[in-house]
Amino acid sequence: MGRLARPALMAQAVAPMAGAFVISAMGEGATLYLLAALGTLNVALTWAMWHSTRHPLNT
């Protein structure tokens, strides 16, 4: 696992503290909007990666 799993494990470790900070600094509503925006960004990036592998650039 080592270097391959390190970024995901670090993100999982930091997420609760980051979430608590966002809730305390901006409130619950802003946290929900932030999570929705990050989820939408995740879907958009996944679609872009899928689309780029299905339709590679003609070089």
C-alpha positions as CSV (number, residue, x, y, z in Angstrom):
1,M,0.0,0.0,0.0
2,G,2.6,2.6,1.1
3,R,2.9,5.5,-1.3
4,L,-0.2,4.6,-3.3
5,A,-2.6,4.7,-0.3
6,R,-1.0,7.6,1.6
7,P,-3.0,10.5,0.0
8,A,-6.3,8.8,0.6
9,L,-5.5,7.9,4.1
10,M,-4.3,11.4,4.9
11,A,-7.5,12.9,3.4
12,Q,-9.5,10.5,5.6
13,A,-7.6,11.5,8.7
14,V,-7.9,15.3,8.0
15,A,-11.6,15.3,6.9
16,P,-13.3,15.2,10.4
17,M,-11.1,18.1,11.6
18,A,-11.7,20.1,8.4
19,G,-15.4,19.4,8.6
20,A,-15.6,20.6,12.2
21,F,-13.7,23.7,11.3
22,V,-16.1,24.5,8.4
23,I,-19.1,23.9,10.6
24,S,-17.8,26.1,13.4
25,A,-16.6,28.9,11.1
26,M,-19.4,29.1,8.6
27,G,-22.3,27.0,10.0
28,E,-24.2,24.0,8.9
29,G,-25.8,25.5,5.8
30,A,-22.5,26.6,4.3
31,T,-21.1,23.1,5.1
32,L,-23.9,21.5,3.1
33,Y,-23.4,23.8,0.2
34,L,-19.6,23.1,0.3
35,L,-20.2,19.4,0.3
36,A,-22.7,19.7,-2.6
37,A,-20.2,21.8,-4.6
38,L,-17.4,19.3,-3.9
39,G,-19.6,16.4,-4.9
40,T,-20.6,18.2,-8.1
41,L,-16.9,18.9,-8.8
42,N,-16.2,15.2,-8.3
43,V,-18.8,14.2,-10.8
44,A,-17.6,16.8,-13.3
45,L,-14.0,15.6,-13.1
46,T,-15.0,12.0,-13.3
47,W,-17.1,12.8,-16.5
48,A,-14.2,14.7,-18.0
49,M,-11.8,11.9,-17.4
50,W,-14.2,9.3,-18.8
51,H,-14.9,11.5,-21.8
52,S,-11.2,12.0,-22.5
53,T,-10.6,8.3,-22.5
54,R,-13.6,7.5,-24.7
55,H,-12.7,10.3,-27.2
56,P,-9.0,10.8,-27.2
57,L,-7.6,13.9,-29.0
58,N,-6.5,13.3,-32.6
59,T,-2.7,13.8,-32.6
